[in-house]
Amino acid sequence: MGFQLEHIEKQKGYEKSKPSFDINSILTKELVVLKKAFSNKTKESFYAELSILLNSGISLKAALELLTDTHKNKKVKGILNQILEDIVSGKSLSESISSHKDFTSYEYQSLRIGEETGSIANITEQLGGYFHRKNEQRKQVVNALTYPMIIISTAVLVVIFMLNFVVPMFTDIFKQQNVELPGITKFVVALSDVISNYGWMFIMIILALIICLPWLNKHARYKKFRDLGLMKVPIFGNVIIKMQLAQFTQAMTLLTASKVPVVESIKLVRQMISFYPLNKALDLVVQAILKGETMSSGLKKSKLFDQKMIAMIKVAEETNQTEYMFKRMNEQYNAQLQQQSKMLSTLLEPFIILFVGLFVGFILIAMYLPMFKLSSIMG
């Protein structure tokens, strides 16, 4: 998503120009096939560019016209055209995006507050920064898991190949020579028979789970089971928690900067974040505040929030520095997330290689033990 800054000067009598061919736009174009048209990456570009145009003095209508004309993706361009039509008909930007499922109530409330306070340019800039940091967090976790997942996939294929093709070759030899098999070999042969006879069933089950995943994600019980399970995974669970807390503090930074009341801010963040343990923890915080307690007291009711966060929020409440504290905590969580993501990638690689080596070695030993016995009998 890109625009040409030289067009900004043509605010009055703005003329629609044909987008020029740009190889970089093709290389960096975001594919939108099986996901929402306005993905987090698209929102990052949209809000960042919109804030630049508004800060330069261009009107909201002209800014949206410019962004619409220069966008290549048809789905995104269609949504921008609808928003532009709403603006022309007299609606506000917040009212327009509220009718599109691609946008969240968090964005709607933030833009509405920006319109009421006359700080829409600052709000769009903060939203661009919010989605930028959210995308960076996701990228860090994906980068940390990509190489280990490639190793795991390769290892699984190697093991399946050995069990499905190599082991049966040895089994035929053992049957022809009437060799008595040790327990370890019997186990591997039985495992090979399961893969050969029922392997297609495992593949069908995996494909069915992948297909049903979007449907399962809509059910609260599955999300609860999934999120609580992820929290208990060694090392990886801690990374997930840090990522959720980073998103929480980042959203609170934006909302407190917009002067949104604390209770409303937490409710908005709860709607935005789908992580079950954090949602339940935020419910406890809201209930505590409505009873007259402080936010720091509400945070103590959940083990998800560490003592450092609780202490910093308590100081922020006493000094009226809530926005500053949330910003500082967000920076700290982002730094910790980056460090832990690198550590996760570093630790997983040798453990996976070691596990694969041991398993392949186990299969080879199981196959060669009867061969040694057979050679001794023949000798």
C-alpha positions as a printed NumPy array, in Angstrom:
array([[  0.   ,   0.   ,   0.   ],
       [  1.721,   3.186,  -1.098],
       [  1.045,   6.723,  -2.209],
       [  2.956,   9.496,  -3.975],
       [  3.656,  12.499,  -1.777],
       [  3.86 ,  14.901,  -4.714],
       [  0.086,  14.506,  -5.15 ],
       [ -0.579,  16.044,  -1.731],
       [ -0.128,  19.555,  -3.105],
       [ -3.117,  19.006,  -5.4  ],
       [ -5.698,  19.092,  -2.606],
       [ -7.794,  21.74 ,  -4.338],
       [ -9.099,  20.546,  -7.649],
       [ -7.558,  17.177,  -6.925],
       [ -7.159,  15.111, -10.101],
       [ -7.132,  11.334, -10.08 ],
       [ -3.947,  10.101, -11.644],
       [ -3.217,   6.666, -13.027],
       [ -0.872,   4.75 , -10.704],
       [  2.579,   4.323, -12.178],
       [  4.135,   0.89 , -12.612],
       [  6.319,   0.069,  -9.638],
       [  8.148,  -3.25 ,  -9.392],
       [  8.563,  -2.784,  -5.627],
       [  4.799,  -2.617,  -5.166],
       [  4.49 ,  -5.963,  -6.946],
       [  7.192,  -7.585,  -4.827],
       [  5.744,  -6.263,  -1.573],
       [  2.091,  -6.754,  -2.484],
       [  0.163,  -8.522,   0.247],
       [ -1.862, -11.494,  -0.904],
       [ -5.37 , -11.623,   0.53 ],
       [ -6.911, -14.992,  -0.244],
       [ -7.941, -16.874,   2.879],
       [ -7.97 , -13.954,   5.313],
       [ -9.63 , -10.602,   5.822],
       [ -8.924,  -7.96 ,   3.183],
       [ -7.851,  -5.481,   5.851],
       [ -5.242,  -7.591,   7.598],
       [ -3.009,  -6.171,  10.327],
       [ -0.287,  -5.512,   7.752],
       [ -2.713,  -3.582,   5.555],
       [ -3.992,  -1.615,   8.558],
       [ -0.445,  -0.652,   9.503],
       [  0.107,   0.896,   6.077],
       [ -3.377,   2.433,   5.911],
       [ -3.218,   4.257,   9.24 ],
       [  0.42 ,   5.303,   8.855],
       [ -0.142,   6.777,   5.402],
       [ -3.45 ,   8.361,   6.385],
       [ -1.776,  10.113,   9.339],
       [  0.992,  11.469,   7.075],
       [ -1.569,  12.884,   4.655],
       [ -3.716,  14.419,   7.421],
       [ -0.694,  15.956,   9.15 ],
       [  0.343,  17.514,   5.822],
       [ -2.915,  19.479,   5.775],
       [ -4.88 ,  17.471,   3.243],
       [ -8.575,  16.828,   3.932],
       [ -9.846,  13.44 ,   4.988],
       [-11.84 ,  13.061,   1.754],
       [ -8.843,  13.867,  -0.452],
       [ -6.58 ,  11.6  ,   1.609],
       [ -8.962,   8.668,   1.204],
       [ -9.27 ,   9.368,  -2.537],
       [ -5.496,   9.285,  -2.86 ],
       [ -5.144,   6.041,  -0.893],
       [ -7.978,   4.436,  -2.85 ],
       [ -6.54 ,   5.348,  -6.246],
       [ -3.05 ,   4.122,  -5.438],
       [ -4.049,   0.782,  -3.923],
       [ -3.723,  -2.316,  -6.092],
       [ -5.702,  -4.921,  -4.135],
       [ -9.309,  -5.057,  -5.376],
       [-10.865,  -6.113,  -2.059],
       [ -9.096,  -3.406,  -0.072],
       [ -9.874,  -0.853,  -2.79 ],
       [-13.558,  -1.814,  -2.607],
       [-13.659,  -1.214,   1.151],
       [-11.866,   2.121,   0.777],
       [-14.384,   3.151,  -1.89 ],
       [-17.262,   2.339,   0.477],
       [-15.631,   4.356,   3.265],
       [-15.074,   7.251,   0.862],
       [-18.731,   7.169,  -0.21 ],
       [-19.793,   7.272,   3.457],
       [-17.534,  10.289,   4.092],
       [-19.011,  12.113,   1.077],
       [-22.549,  11.35 ,   2.314],
       [-21.784,  13.007,   5.651],
       [-20.684,  10.144,   7.895],
       [-17.588,  10.295,  10.051],
       [-14.654,   7.926,   9.563],
       [-15.455,   6.068,  12.779],
       [-19.114,   5.599,  11.756],
       [-18.034,   4.312,   8.37 ],
       [-15.59 ,   1.663,   9.604],
       [-18.066,   0.472,  12.258],
       [-20.133,  -1.106,   9.468],
       [-17.193,  -3.194,   8.193],
       [-16.339,  -6.484,   9.915],
       [-12.645,  -6.048,   9.03 ],
       [-12.354,  -3.31 ,  11.672],
       [-12.645,  -3.775,  15.428],
       [-14.556,  -1.787,  18.044],
       [-11.145,  -0.807,  19.41 ],
       [-10.373,   1.062,  16.178],
       [-13.875,   2.548,  16.079],
       [-13.661,   3.916,  19.624],
       [-10.149,   5.286,  19.07 ],
       [-11.147,   7.099,  15.873],
       [-14.353,   8.389,  17.458],
       [-12.378,   9.901,  20.324],
       [ -9.939,  11.416,  17.818],
       [-12.824,  13.016,  15.92 ],
       [-14.398,  14.415,  19.092],
       [-11.098,  15.871,  20.328],
       [ -9.871,  17.059,  16.917],
       [ -6.82 ,  14.793,  17.063],
       [ -7.705,  12.332,  14.295],
       [ -4.247,  12.717,  12.719],
       [ -2.535,  11.757,  15.98 ],
       [ -4.914,   8.849,  16.557],
       [ -4.304,   7.4  ,  13.092],
       [ -0.562,   7.743,  13.667],
       [ -0.863,   5.875,  16.975],
       [ -3.009,   3.177,  15.35 ],
       [ -0.359,   2.766,  12.656],
       [  2.272,   2.356,  15.361],
       [  0.052,  -0.091,  17.233],
       [ -0.381,  -2.393,  14.233],
       [  3.311,  -2.028,  13.363],
       [  4.352,  -3.303,  16.785],
       [  1.711,  -6.03 ,  16.666],
       [  3.043,  -7.213,  13.298],
       [  6.616,  -7.102,  14.624],
       [  5.649,  -9.263,  17.596],
       [  4.034, -11.8  ,  15.32 ],
       [  7.054, -11.739,  13.004],
       [  9.427, -12.407,  15.908],
       [  7.493, -15.489,  17.   ],
       [  7.12 , -16.766,  13.419],
       [ 10.847, -16.28 ,  12.75 ],
       [ 11.687, -18.124,  15.951],
       [  9.517, -21.11 ,  14.995],
       [ 10.084, -21.3  ,  11.231],
       [ 13.412, -23.151,  11.241],
       [ 12.424, -25.618,  14.013],
       [  9.171, -26.375,  12.166],
       [ 11.111, -27.086,   8.96 ],
       [ 13.38 , -29.476,  10.854],
       [ 10.407, -31.191,  12.51 ],
       [  8.579, -31.578,   9.179],
       [ 11.665, -33.026,   7.509],
       [ 12.25 , -35.391,  10.426],
       [  8.648, -36.623,  10.351],
       [  8.913, -37.339,   6.616],
       [ 12.202, -39.215,   7.121],
       [ 10.746, -41.342,   9.923],
       [  7.592, -42.097,   7.921],
       [  9.729, -43.11 ,   4.93 ],
       [ 11.804, -45.453,   7.085],
       [  8.772, -47.011,   8.749],
       [  6.837, -47.334,   5.501],
       [  9.592, -48.553,   3.143],
       [ 12.846, -49.451,   4.917],
       [ 11.468, -51.439,   7.865],
       [  9.222, -53.691,   5.679],
       [ 12.302, -54.664,   3.626],
       [ 14.06 , -55.873,   6.773],
       [ 10.86 , -57.565,   7.97 ],
       [ 10.647, -59.66 ,   4.805],
       [ 14.243, -60.834,   5.304],
       [ 13.543, -61.783,   8.914],
       [ 10.446, -63.787,   7.9  ],
       [ 12.336, -65.675,   5.208],
       [ 15.101, -66.648,   7.651],
       [ 12.722, -67.378,  10.572],
       [ 14.729, -65.131,  12.89 ],
       [ 13.386, -64.633,  16.401],
       [ 12.94 , -60.875,  16.841],
       [ 13.882, -59.014,  20.048],
       [ 11.288, -56.833,  21.759],
       [ 12.667, -53.572,  20.388],
       [ 12.422, -54.856,  16.813],
       [  8.88 , -56.166,  17.364],
       [  7.869, -52.708,  18.557],
       [  9.315, -50.979,  15.464],
       [  7.732, -53.576,  13.145],
       [  4.35 , -53.061,  14.833],
       [  4.749, -49.295,  14.456],
       [  5.594, -49.788,  10.786],
       [  2.447, -51.906,  10.304],
       [  0.32 , -49.161,  11.872],
       [  1.8  , -46.521,   9.553],
       [  1.377, -48.747,   6.49 ],
       [ -2.211, -49.775,   7.27 ],
       [ -3.624, -46.678,   8.94 ],
       [ -1.366, -43.862,   7.721],
       [ -4.059, -42.516,   5.407],
       [ -6.418, -42.235,   8.38 ],
       [ -3.932, -40.05 ,  10.268],
       [ -3.558, -37.833,   7.196],
       [ -7.345, -37.48 ,   6.873],
       [ -7.675, -36.604,  10.568],
       [ -4.987, -33.918,  10.289],
       [ -6.621, -32.439,   7.171],
       [-10.028, -32.483,   8.898],
       [ -8.592, -30.631,  11.909],
       [ -7.02 , -28.006,   9.645],
       [-10.314, -27.502,   7.796],
       [-12.325, -27.341,  11.034],
       [ -9.874, -24.999,  12.78 ],
       [-11.649, -21.737,  11.757],
       [-14.922, -23.196,  13.032],
       [-13.333, -24.392,  16.287],
       [-11.786, -20.969,  16.904],
       [-15.297, -19.522,  17.204],
       [-16.159, -21.761,  20.17 ],
       [-15.287, -20.575,  23.663],
       [-14.589, -24.076,  25.025],
       [-11.992, -24.836,  22.369],
       [-10.328, -21.419,  22.79 ],
       [-10.207, -21.932,  26.546],
       [ -8.683, -25.413,  26.198],
       [ -6.203, -24.215,  23.536],
       [ -5.016, -21.096,  25.366],
       [ -4.684, -22.775,  28.753],
       [ -2.753, -25.589,  27.087],
       [ -0.407, -23.156,  25.323],
       [  0.383, -21.44 ,  28.624],
       [  1.652, -24.721,  30.094],
       [  4.061, -25.49 ,  27.251],
       [  7.638, -25.032,  28.57 ],
       [  9.422, -21.898,  27.262],
       [  6.892, -21.393,  24.451],
       [  4.08 , -20.674,  26.937],
       [  6.069, -17.85 ,  28.503],
       [  6.626, -16.304,  25.067],
       [  2.874, -16.406,  24.393],
       [  2.13 , -14.674,  27.714],
       [  4.721, -11.957,  27.047],
       [  3.249, -11.349,  23.591],
       [ -0.271, -10.965,  25.017],
       [  0.911,  -8.608,  27.764],
       [  2.81 ,  -6.557,  25.175],
       [ -0.394,  -6.176,  23.146],
       [ -2.335,  -5.28 ,  26.306],
       [  0.088,  -2.545,  27.401],
       [  0.354,  -1.256,  23.831],
       [ -3.431,  -0.887,  23.506],
       [ -3.686,   0.726,  26.957],
       [ -0.99 ,   3.23 ,  25.958],
       [ -3.048,   4.361,  22.977],
       [ -6.338,   4.498,  24.886],
       [ -4.953,   6.34 ,  27.914],
       [ -3.28 ,   8.831,  25.559],
       [ -6.727,   9.406,  24.045],
       [ -8.126,  10.099,  27.549],
       [-10.45 ,   7.101,  27.506],
       [-11.666,   6.132,  31.018],
       [ -9.816,   3.162,  32.51 ],
       [-12.844,   0.864,  32.669],
       [-13.804,   1.6  ,  29.065],
       [-10.193,   1.112,  27.989],
       [ -9.991,  -2.331,  29.589],
       [-13.333,  -3.348,  28.073],
       [-12.134,  -2.299,  24.621],
       [ -8.871,  -4.175,  25.029],
       [-10.803,  -7.248,  26.133],
       [-12.839,  -7.16 ,  22.93 ],
       [ -9.675,  -6.877,  20.877],
       [ -7.653,  -9.662,  22.543],
       [ -8.914, -13.232,  22.11 ],
       [ -6.506, -14.892,  24.579],
       [ -8.801, -16.559,  27.124],
       [ -6.632, -16.26 ,  30.3  ],
       [ -6.064, -12.543,  29.676],
       [ -9.765, -11.967,  28.999],
       [-10.719, -13.579,  32.315],
       [ -8.021, -11.592,  34.116],
       [ -9.303,  -8.327,  32.623],
       [-12.841,  -9.23 ,  33.733],
       [-11.547,  -9.435,  37.316],
       [ -9.824,  -6.057,  36.93 ],
       [-13.025,  -4.398,  35.663],
       [-15.06 ,  -5.892,  38.505],
       [-12.524,  -4.629,  41.047],
       [-12.554,  -1.082,  39.629],
       [-16.369,  -0.994,  39.573],
       [-16.307,  -1.944,  43.271],
       [-14.16 ,   1.099,  43.996],
       [-10.769,  -0.588,  44.064],
       [ -7.712,   0.6  ,  42.129],
       [ -6.504,  -0.973,  38.906],
       [ -3.362,  -2.262,  40.615],
       [ -5.541,  -4.04 ,  43.185],
       [ -7.532,  -5.63 ,  40.368],
       [ -4.344,  -6.85 ,  38.681],
       [ -3.366,  -8.69 ,  41.871],
       [ -6.401, -10.961,  41.494],
       [ -4.776, -12.761,  38.553],
       [ -1.454, -14.609,  38.418],
       [ -1.087, -13.595,  34.773],
       [  0.226, -10.141,  35.757],
       [  3.681, -10.082,  37.317],
       [  4.586,  -8.122,  40.43 ],
       [  6.613,  -5.609,  38.446],
       [  3.596,  -4.597,  36.372],
       [  1.407,  -4.296,  39.46 ],
       [  3.999,  -2.096,  41.191],
       [  4.419,   0.169,  38.159],
       [  0.657,   0.598,  37.751],
       [  0.348,   1.44 ,  41.435],
       [  3.003,   4.141,  41.08 ],
       [  1.287,   5.417,  37.909],
       [ -2.025,   5.764,  39.753],
       [ -0.392,   7.705,  42.567],
       [  1.528,  10.041,  40.238],
       [ -1.07 ,  10.261,  37.426],
       [  1.46 ,   8.894,  34.912],
       [ -0.63 ,   6.017,  33.555],
       [  0.11 ,   6.683,  29.885],
       [  3.866,   6.934,  30.509],
       [  3.948,   3.735,  32.594],
       [  2.035,   1.706,  30.039],
       [  4.379,   2.956,  27.332],
       [  7.445,   1.975,  29.351],
       [  5.998,  -1.453,  30.153],
       [  5.2  ,  -2.011,  26.492],
       [  8.801,  -1.252,  25.538],
       [ 10.062,  -3.661,  28.215],
       [  7.712,  -6.477,  27.142],
       [  8.681,  -6.002,  23.49 ],
       [ 12.372,  -6.219,  24.417],
       [ 11.762,  -9.352,  26.514],
       [  9.677, -10.887,  23.72 ],
       [ 12.439, -10.322,  21.195],
       [ 15.033, -11.84 ,  23.526],
       [ 12.898, -14.868,  24.382],
       [ 12.006, -15.461,  20.722],
       [ 15.699, -15.667,  19.85 ],
       [ 16.328, -17.949,  22.825],
       [ 13.403, -20.174,  21.784],
       [ 14.838, -20.591,  18.301],
       [ 18.331, -21.258,  19.701],
       [ 17.16 , -23.889,  22.189],
       [ 14.702, -25.724,  19.948],
       [ 17.14 , -26.429,  17.135],
       [ 19.621, -28.675,  19.003],
       [ 16.857, -30.439,  20.957],
       [ 14.95 , -31.293,  17.781],
       [ 18.101, -32.522,  16.027],
       [ 18.996, -34.625,  19.09 ],
       [ 15.496, -36.111,  19.297],
       [ 15.427, -36.953,  15.577],
       [ 18.891, -38.524,  15.782],
       [ 17.886, -40.671,  18.74 ],
       [ 14.673, -41.825,  17.061],
       [ 16.356, -42.684,  13.759],
       [ 19.133, -44.44 ,  15.684],
       [ 16.522, -46.373,  17.641],
       [ 14.964, -47.651,  14.374],
       [ 18.347, -48.617,  12.909],
       [ 19.413, -50.483,  16.057],
       [ 16.07 , -52.302,  16.134],
       [ 16.597, -53.441,  12.539],
       [ 20.262, -54.419,  12.838],
       [ 20.013, -56.44 ,  16.082],
       [ 18.328, -59.402,  14.305],
       [ 20.832, -59.046,  11.445],
       [ 23.696, -59.586,  13.881],
       [ 21.926, -62.622,  15.291],
       [ 21.269, -63.947,  11.788],
       [ 24.934, -63.54 ,  10.76 ],
       [ 26.087, -65.417,  13.872],
       [ 23.705, -68.313,  13.098],
       [ 24.824, -68.485,   9.467],
       [ 28.46 , -68.267,  10.532]])
